[in-house]
Amino acid sequence: MNVDGQKIQNFKTVVIYSTLGLGTATGLFFLARHFYKKTRANVSQKHSLEVGDPATFAKQLKMAFDNDNYAGWGTNEKMVIRVFNDLPSKSMYTKVQKEYANLYGRSLNADLEDEVEQ
């Protein structure tokens, strides 16, 4: 093999190994991110059993969105209002938004808009 052919072969080898390395690193990143999110959700889930914890309020709101009224559709708006009345402060609402995202991977404000549209 001549010098140019050897350079091309070396370049191909570098490209192949670089691509494999990048693919592996990307896969490991997404795997680590998955486990990190799952761990955060598990911690939030454990705290959701404590009275007055932001995760508890987040879980109550999700239940109000999902546990429909007696007819089987819609949102339990009375429960949503009750949960908001039980929130002691605006800073607690910010914490509830964070816990909602940890538990369900969704924005509380976006879900709230979807659920209480008129």
QUISULTA-V762275 format. One record per pair of residues at least 12 apart in sequence whose ideal C-beta (glycine too) atoms are under 10 Angstrom apart, sorted by the first residue. I is the first residue (numbers start at 1). J is the second residue. Records with the same first field share a line. If there is no record, write none. Layout:
I: J ; J
//
This chain:
37: 101 ; 102 ; 105
39: 102
40: 98 ; 99 ; 101 ; 102 ; 103
41: 55 ; 99 ; 101 ; 102 ; 103 ; 104 ; 105
42: 102 ; 103
43: 55 ; 99 ; 102 ; 103
44: 56 ; 58 ; 59 ; 98 ; 99 ; 100 ; 101 ; 102 ; 103 ; 104
45: 59 ; 99 ; 102 ; 103
47: 59 ; 99 ; 102 ; 103
48: 60 ; 62 ; 99 ; 103
52: 86 ; 87 ; 88 ; 92
53: 92 ; 95 ; 96 ; 99
54: 87 ; 91 ; 92 ; 93 ; 94 ; 95 ; 96 ; 97 ; 98 ; 99 ; 100 ; 102
55: 95 ; 96 ; 98 ; 99 ; 100 ; 102 ; 103
56: 83 ; 86 ; 96 ; 99
57: 83 ; 84 ; 86 ; 87 ; 88 ; 92 ; 93 ; 95 ; 96 ; 97 ; 99 ; 100 ; 108
58: 83 ; 95 ; 96 ; 97 ; 98 ; 99 ; 100 ; 101 ; 102 ; 103 ; 104 ; 108
59: 83 ; 96 ; 99 ; 100 ; 103 ; 104
60: 79 ; 80 ; 82 ; 83 ; 86 ; 96
61: 75 ; 79 ; 80 ; 83 ; 84 ; 96 ; 97 ; 99 ; 100 ; 104 ; 108 ; 111 ; 112 ; 115
62: 100 ; 103 ; 104 ; 106 ; 108 ; 111 ; 115
63: 76 ; 79 ; 80 ; 83
64: 76 ; 77 ; 78 ; 79 ; 80 ; 81 ; 82 ; 83 ; 112 ; 115 ; 116
65: 77 ; 79 ; 80 ; 104 ; 108 ; 111 ; 112 ; 114 ; 115 ; 116
66: 115
67: 79
74: 115 ; 116
75: 111 ; 112 ; 114 ; 115 ; 116 ; 117
76: 115
77: 115 ; 116
80: 112 ; 115 ; 116
81: 116
83: 96
84: 96 ; 112
93: 108 ; 109
96: 108
97: 109 ; 112
100: 112
//
